[in-house]
């Protein structure tokens, strides 16, 4: 007789985090995977089953989670429009409790407001962190917090180097380029921690925090690594007031980087969270140098 595998429901199935979780669970082979997405057509064939639901519509969540042993929940601060991550997190917790989910895994970030005593205002960190108490107080048999790093992918996207007149590229930052405080990683590998947590609830399901990082680097080291691979890049520091005027939302990114410099990306408990993440992960994290070789090709026209 074939015994059915426990079901893990994964929110954000078509995104970097959720997609990575699905792949890691599939590679692990211990669970049946249910992809939850706002548009089921976009996720067809992505997992053992695909269910349409939306964290902004709480009435869709209970049916989407029914029968699941575990659930991975991630919210997207950068989605269009105002995103109330606290409300979305509460809706997910309430629905999971209603239908009897055993293991709740929440993708969170350090509470910058708490760590800095209110000195830095980094909403996209702190808003996620404020959901943590809802998860911890819900009474799940198992619950785990996973913390994503500064994405390697940021350097090819919204935080990529700006083209210079001589064909090179450069980053302009409001922090010391020498500060070795940026915990970085391939966000698609966050799933290796999640899969490890679901497989080891006794070790990682009692409210533990797991963090992912392939490297801890400074901006100068990022530039050195990339230039050694053939790029022509530089980094320059500017005063806070100058950075704040560069683009809408610059102030929050400036305060984020100032927080990094003061406390590191993952904050004072970084090494504990990283060590447990490495312990339970289903595979080792990729270094920035290796990731960049594969994902940041040299622009030969600019060299």
N, C-alpha and C positions, 0 to 999 in steps of 0.2 A: 504493500500500500504506500502510495506517495504521500508524504506529509507536506502540507502547504507551508511555504516559507512565510515568516512574519512580514507584514507590509510596512514599508517606510514611505510616508508621503513627503514630497519635496516641493516646497513653494519656490517660485522664481525659476521654474524648470528651464526656461529658454535663456536665462541670464548666465553670467560668468560663474557666480557662486552656485546657483542651483544646478546648472549643467554639469559643473565639476563634481557636485555631490552625487548626481545620478551616475556619472561614469565611474566614480570610485566605488559606489555600492554595487554596480554591475560587475566590476572587476573582482570585487570581494566575493560575490556569489552567495552570501548568507541570507539575503533578504530579497523579497519581491519589491519592485520600485514603482511607486505611483507618482507620476508627474502632475503637478498642479499648476495651471497657468490660466491667465485671463483669456487666452485665445487657443483653444484646443487644436485648431487646425494647424497652428504653427509648431506644435509639439508632437504631431502624429508620428508614431513609431519611435519616439524618444525613450520610452520606458515600457515596462510590462503593461501598464495601463496609463491612460491620460484622462484627467478630469479637469473640467473648466470651473474655476472659482476665482474670487477676487477678494483680497483682504480689505478693500474699501466697501465691500458688501457682505457684512457679517452673516446675513441669511443664507449665503452660498457655502459657508465653511463646514458646517457640521456634516452635511451629506458628503462633501469632498473628503472628509477625514474618516468617515465611518469604516470601521474594521481595521484601521491602521494601528500597529503596535507603536510606531514612532513617527515623529514629524520633525522636519527641518524647516525653520522659518527664517526668511530674510526679507527685509523691506528695502525699498529703493528711495533714499533721500533725494536723489538727483532726477527722479521722474518728473515729468512736466506737471506744473501746477503745485499748489501747496500740499506737502505730504505730511500727514499727521502720523508719524511712526508709533507714537504712544497709543493712539486709538487702534491702529492696525495690529500692534502687538497684543493689546488687550483682547481684541476680537479673536485672534488666533488662540490665545490662551484659553479663553472662555469656551470656544468650540471644541478644543482638544480635551478639556476637562469634561465637557458635556458627553462626549462619545467614548471616553475612557482610554485615551492615549496613555501609554505607559512611560514613554521616554520622549521628552521635549528638548530639542536642540535649538538654541536661539543664536543667531549671528549678531554679535554685538560689537562694541568698541569701548575703549576706556572712557570713564566719566571725567572729561577734562575739567568741568566745573568743580567737581569734588577734589580732584588731584591738585589743581592749582589754587584752591581756595577762592575761586571766582575770578582769578586774575585773567584767565583766557576764556573767551566765548567761542566755542567751536561746536555749533549746533549739530552738525552731522555726526559728530562723535557722541555728545552728551544726550541727544534725543534718543538714540538707540540704547544707551546705558540706562536710561530711566525705565526701560521696559524690564530690566533685569529683576527688579523687585517683584514685579507681577509674576514672572516665571518662577522665582524662588518661593513665593508665598502660595502658589496655586496647589501645592500638595501632590505633584506628580510623583510616581514611584521613582523615576529617574529624571534628572534634568542636567543639561550641560550647556556651558557658554563657550562659543568659539569666537575668536577675534581675528579678523582679517588684517593683513598687513597693508602697507603702502604698496599698491599694485605696481609690479613691473610695467604693466600695460599702460599706466598713467603716462609713462614717458614716450609713448607712441600716440597718445591721444590728447586729452585736455591739458596736460602739463608737459607737452612735448617741447623741444628746443625751438626757439624762434629763428627764422632765417636771417642771416646777416648779409651785408652788401658784398662781402668778399666770397660768398658761397658757403661759408661755415654756418654753424648754428650755435646758439647760446641760451642758457637759462639765466634769468634774473630773479634773485631770491632775496627775501628780507631776513635772512638768518646767516650765521657764519657758515661759509662753505666747508670749513674744516671740521665742523661738529659731526662726529660719527654717531648719529642718533636715529637714523632712519631705518626702521625694521622693514625690509622689502621682501616681496615674494610674488610668485605666480599665482594670481587669485584663483585660477582654475584648479589649483592643488589644494584649496581649502577643504575640498571633499574628502581628502585622505584623512584629515582629522575627524571629520564628521563620521565617516565610515568606521574609523577606529573607535570612536566614542560609542556608537551603537553596538559594536561588537564587544565592548568592555565596560558595561554599565557599572560594574562594581568598582572599577578604577577611575572612571571618568564620568559617572552619572550621578554623583552626589553634589552637584553644584560646582564642580571644578571648572576652571577656565583654561582653555587650550588656545595657544597662539601659533600662527604659522609665519615663518620667515626663512627665506633662503640666504639672506645676508643682512648685516647691519652696516650701513655705509654712510659716508658723508657725501655731499654734492661733489666735492673734489675727487673723491674716489670713484664716483659714478663716471665722471668725465675721463679720468685716467683709464678706466676699464674700456670705455667705448673708443677712446682715441687709440688704444693699443690694438683695437680691432679694425682700425682704418678710418674712423670718423674724424671730423674736425669740429670739435665742440669746446665750449668754454662755459664758465659760470661766473656771474658777477653779483655782488651784493649791493642792494640799494636801501636807503632808509625806509622805515615803516610808512611814513607819511607819503613817500613817493609811490611805494608799491600799492597802497590803498587806492590810489587814483587810476591804476592801470586798466581795470575792467570791473563790471558789476560783480560783486561777490569776492573781490580781491581781499577785503579786510578779513573775512573769515579764514581764507587760505593763509594770510599773513599770521593771524593769531595761531593757526594750526602749526605753522612752522616754528613760531616762537615757543609754542608748547613743546614741540619735538626737542628743541635746543635745551629747554629747561629740564625735561623729564624723560626724554626719549619717546618714540612713537607709542610703545606699549606701556609706558609709565613705570612707576617704581617696582612693580611686581613682574617686570618683563621676563626675567630669567626663569622664574618659577613657571610661568605660563608657557614659555617656549620649551622648557625641558619636558613638561608633561605632554605638550603637543608632539614633540619628537618621539616620545615613548609610545604613544598610542597610534600614531599615523601609520597608514598602510604602505607608505613609501616615503623616501627621503625627499626633502624639499630641494628644488633646483636652485643653483646659484645664479646670481645676476649675470655673470660673465657667460655662462652656458646658455641662459635664456636669451640674452642679447644676440649671441651668435646666430641663433635660430630665428629670431623675431625682429631684429633691427638691422636689416641689410644696409651695407654702406652705399651711399649715393655717389656713384663713381663720377657723376657730372659735377659734384661739389668738391671732389678731392683734387 
